[in-house]
Amino acid sequence: MNEFTLVVREGCHLCDDMRDALYAFKDELGFDWIEVDVDSDAALWRKFDTLVPVLLKADVAICHYFLDSVALRRALAASDGRV
């Protein structure tokens, strides 16, 4: 299964919005994600502090602040070998 990482922060309304947007596409596109708190990892904090939420696929940023559905579909197609 295709899996993404969603870098979030507690109390972040944009993080909640991106999570909700991901749920809207999850069943249709067949993917899942894990969530990582940016404040729990110094390296993530240095890289993404002001960009949360950030959606990653294999450590590559797909989008930040808001879900980019086109970029999401491209990342899934690339991981399926369709691009």
Secondary structure, 3 states (H helix, E strand, C coil): CEEEEEEECCCCHHHHHHHHHHHHHHHHHCEEEEEEEHHHCHHHHHHHCCCCCEEEECCEEEEECCCCHHHHHHHHHHHCCCC
